[in-house]
Amino acid sequence: MSVDTHPGSWKERLGRIPGAAVLLRAIEKSNEDHAKDMAASIAYFSFFSLFPLLVGVVAGASLFLERDEIQARLDRMLSDEFPGSADFLRTNIEALIDLRGAAGIASVVGLLWAASKMFGALSRGINLALGIPKGHPFYLSRLRYFAMTVVVSLLLLCAVAASMALDVLLQFNPAQLGLNETALGALAGHVASFVFIFLTISLMYMLVPYKRRPWRELLPGALVAAVLFEFGKALFVLYLNSISSLQAVYGSLTSVIVLLLWLYFSARVLLFGAELTAARAEAQDQESS
């Protein structure tokens, strides 16, 4: 479907700007694919799968590393990636870990299997955005979702290891180089967060679709999604700091509502990156035909 309506329309004029036509087509595709409903589904399943995923990561890592250290690093990541919900997530994860007791291999596998529901919702949304029909039977799809869960869990562990390495690198005295320690730490944190989000989104765009696409087609959409995620996170933090009506309306449920809002926004960004990838492919096909 073309983004133009009639000669001289605002869409036609805007479409003459490089890249604007692709952006408009991505927005149109989002509406056609009911992205807002798919994002709500992803947020719903993510809410119920997030705790098993994080507990599974902590439990699995504690088989090889100190659990307290892993948990402390995840706490820092939660504060960065889940604005307004870090304390809520941290409290529930600690409670779940204490209730579970010692973690065995079977319990870790069970937790990750439960968390795979989230990747099932992600898979449906991303494949719909890319226009790829379902290509696997039910039992193979569940195995794919579980494999995605394991891959993302390993990526989280790599992020924890990278956080440790970053702390080691920052142990030198930045003042000797004329650098501000606080500013350098903040910059390193933002860069690490952006790289982690970009790699995670790129990995999802690569592994989730039933039909693989070349990296060069996926990276622009992943880059846009990562930028929108970081920009939206800054605005979301600003919103939470300036608005107190949520607490007045939802009371003790405020943390849950904030987490659901953030999961919904994150899902919309993730799906928009996929829609942008599909819109770019459409434009390239039209240019080559």
C-alpha positions in Angstrom: 0.0 0.0 0.0 1.4 3.4 -1.0 1.7 6.1 1.6 0.4 8.8 -0.9 -3.3 9.6 -1.0 -3.6 12.2 -3.9 -1.3 14.6 -5.7 -0.1 17.4 -3.5 -1.1 15.7 -0.2 1.0 16.2 2.9 2.0 12.5 2.7 3.3 13.0 -0.8 5.3 16.1 0.2 6.7 14.4 3.3 7.5 11.3 1.3 10.0 13.3 -0.8 12.2 13.6 2.2 14.8 10.8 2.2 13.6 8.0 4.5 10.3 9.7 5.4 8.3 7.5 3.0 9.7 4.4 4.7 8.9 5.8 8.1 5.3 6.6 7.1 4.9 3.1 5.6 6.1 1.6 8.9 3.5 3.6 10.8 0.8 2.5 8.4 1.9 -1.1 8.7 1.7 -0.9 12.5 -1.9 0.1 12.2 -2.7 -2.6 9.6 -1.0 -5.3 11.8 -2.8 -4.1 14.9 0.5 -3.5 16.6 -1.1 -1.9 19.7 -3.0 -5.1 20.4 0.0 -7.3 19.7 2.1 -5.1 22.1 -0.6 -5.5 24.8 -0.4 -9.3 24.4 3.4 -9.2 24.6 3.3 -7.0 27.7 0.8 -9.4 29.3 2.9 -12.5 28.7 6.1 -10.7 29.5 4.8 -9.6 32.9 4.1 -13.2 33.9 7.3 -14.6 32.3 9.8 -11.9 33.5 10.1 -13.2 37.1 10.8 -16.9 36.1 13.3 -15.6 33.5 15.3 -13.5 35.9 15.1 -16.0 38.7 16.3 -18.7 36.3 19.2 -16.5 35.3 20.2 -15.9 38.9 19.7 -19.6 39.8 21.7 -20.8 36.8 24.5 -18.4 37.3 24.7 -19.2 41.0 25.8 -22.7 40.1 29.1 -21.3 38.9 29.4 -17.8 40.5 28.5 -16.1 43.7 24.7 -15.6 43.8 24.9 -12.3 45.7 27.3 -10.8 43.1 25.1 -11.9 40.2 22.0 -10.6 42.0 23.6 -7.3 42.7 24.6 -6.9 39.0 21.1 -7.7 37.9 19.7 -5.2 40.4 21.8 -2.5 38.7 20.6 -3.6 35.2 17.0 -3.6 36.4 17.3 0.0 37.6 18.6 1.0 34.2 16.2 -1.0 32.0 13.0 -0.9 34.1 12.5 2.7 35.2 10.2 3.0 38.2 9.9 -0.8 38.7 13.4 -1.8 39.9 12.4 -2.1 43.6 9.3 -4.0 42.8 11.2 -6.5 40.6 14.1 -6.8 43.1 11.7 -7.5 46.0 9.8 -10.2 44.2 12.9 -11.9 42.8 14.5 -12.1 46.2 11.3 -13.6 47.6 11.1 -16.2 44.9 14.7 -17.1 45.3 14.3 -17.5 49.1 11.2 -19.7 48.6 12.9 -21.9 46.1 15.9 -22.8 48.2 18.9 -24.4 46.5 18.6 -24.3 42.7 19.1 -27.5 40.7 19.5 -28.0 37.0 15.9 -29.3 36.7 14.4 -26.2 38.5 16.4 -23.8 36.3 15.1 -25.6 33.1 11.6 -25.4 34.5 11.9 -21.7 35.1 13.2 -21.0 31.7 10.5 -23.1 30.1 7.9 -21.0 31.9 9.6 -17.9 30.7 9.3 -19.0 27.1 5.7 -17.9 27.0 7.0 -14.3 26.6 9.0 -15.3 23.5 5.9 -17.0 22.0 4.1 -13.6 22.1 7.2 -11.9 20.8 7.5 -14.4 18.0 3.8 -13.9 16.9 4.2 -10.1 16.9 7.5 -9.9 15.1 6.6 -12.5 12.4 3.3 -10.6 11.8 5.2 -7.3 11.5 7.6 -8.9 9.0 4.8 -10.6 7.1 6.1 -14.1 7.7 3.5 -16.8 8.1 3.9 -19.5 10.8 6.2 -22.2 9.6 6.5 -24.7 12.4 4.1 -27.0 14.2 3.2 -26.4 17.8 5.7 -28.6 19.5 8.6 -27.3 17.4 7.5 -23.7 18.1 7.6 -24.3 21.9 11.2 -25.7 21.5 12.1 -22.6 19.5 10.7 -20.3 22.3 12.7 -22.3 24.9 15.8 -21.9 22.8 15.3 -18.2 22.5 14.8 -18.0 26.3 18.1 -19.8 26.8 19.9 -17.5 24.4 18.6 -14.3 26.0 19.5 -15.7 29.4 23.1 -16.3 28.2 23.1 -12.7 26.9 22.0 -11.5 30.3 24.9 -13.4 31.9 27.3 -11.9 29.3 25.9 -8.4 30.3 26.6 -9.2 33.9 30.2 -10.2 33.0 30.6 -7.1 31.0 29.4 -5.0 33.9 32.1 -6.6 36.1 34.8 -5.9 33.5 33.5 -2.3 33.2 33.9 -1.8 36.9 37.5 -3.1 36.7 38.3 -0.7 33.9 36.8 2.2 35.9 39.0 1.5 38.9 41.7 3.7 37.6 41.7 7.4 38.6 39.9 9.3 35.8 41.2 12.6 37.4 44.7 11.7 36.2 43.4 12.1 32.6 41.4 15.2 33.4 38.1 13.3 33.4 35.2 13.6 35.8 34.6 10.3 37.5 30.9 10.8 37.9 30.4 11.9 34.3 32.6 9.1 33.0 30.6 6.5 35.0 27.3 7.9 33.8 28.5 7.9 30.2 29.8 4.3 30.5 26.5 3.2 31.9 24.5 4.8 29.1 26.8 3.3 26.4 26.6 -0.2 28.0 22.8 0.0 28.3 22.5 1.1 24.6 24.8 -1.7 23.4 23.0 -4.3 25.4 19.6 -3.2 24.1 20.9 -3.0 20.5 22.4 -6.5 20.7 19.3 -8.0 22.3 16.9 -6.5 19.7 19.2 -7.5 16.9 19.4 -11.0 18.2 15.6 -11.2 18.4 15.2 -9.9 14.9 17.6 -12.6 13.7 16.4 -15.6 15.7 12.6 -15.0 16.1 11.4 -14.9 12.4 10.5 -18.2 10.8 12.4 -17.0 7.7 15.8 -15.6 8.3 16.8 -12.2 6.9 20.3 -10.9 6.2 21.9 -8.9 9.0 22.2 -5.8 6.7 18.4 -5.7 6.5 17.8 -6.1 10.2 20.4 -3.8 11.7 18.8 -0.4 10.7 15.5 -1.4 12.3 17.3 -2.7 15.4 19.3 0.5 15.6 16.2 2.7 15.3 14.4 0.6 18.0 17.4 0.8 20.3 17.5 4.6 19.9 13.7 4.9 20.5 14.0 2.7 23.6 16.7 4.8 25.2 15.0 8.1 24.3 11.6 6.7 25.5 13.3 5.6 28.8 14.5 9.1 29.5 11.1 10.5 28.8 9.5 7.8 30.9 11.7 8.6 33.9 10.9 12.3 33.5 7.2 11.5 33.4 7.5 9.3 36.6 9.4 12.1 38.4 6.9 14.8 37.5 3.5 12.9 37.8 2.1 11.8 41.2 -1.4 10.9 40.0 -0.6 7.3 39.4 0.1 6.7 43.1 -3.2 8.5 44.0 -5.2 6.4 41.6 -3.7 2.9 41.9 -2.2 3.0 45.4 -0.2 -0.1 46.2 -0.7 -1.3 42.6 1.3 1.6 41.2 4.5 -0.5 40.7 2.6 -3.1 38.8 1.0 -0.5 36.5 4.3 1.2 35.9 5.9 -2.1 34.9 3.0 -2.9 32.6 3.2 0.5 31.0 6.9 0.1 30.4 6.6 -3.4 29.0 3.9 -2.1 26.6 6.0 0.7 25.4 9.0 -1.6 25.0 6.9 -4.0 23.0 5.6 -1.2 20.7 9.2 -0.1 20.1 10.3 -3.6 19.3 7.4 -4.2 16.9 8.0 -0.8 15.2 11.6 -1.7 14.5 10.3 -4.9 12.8 7.7 -2.9 10.9 10.4 -0.5 9.7 12.5 -3.4 8.5 9.6 -4.7 6.5 8.8 -1.2 5.1 12.5 -0.8 4.0 12.3 -4.2 2.2 9.1 -3.1 0.4 10.7 0.1 -0.7 13.8 -1.7 -2.0 11.6 -4.2 -3.9 9.6 -1.4 -5.5 12.9 0.4 -6.6 14.3 -2.8 -8.1 11.1 -3.6 -10.0 
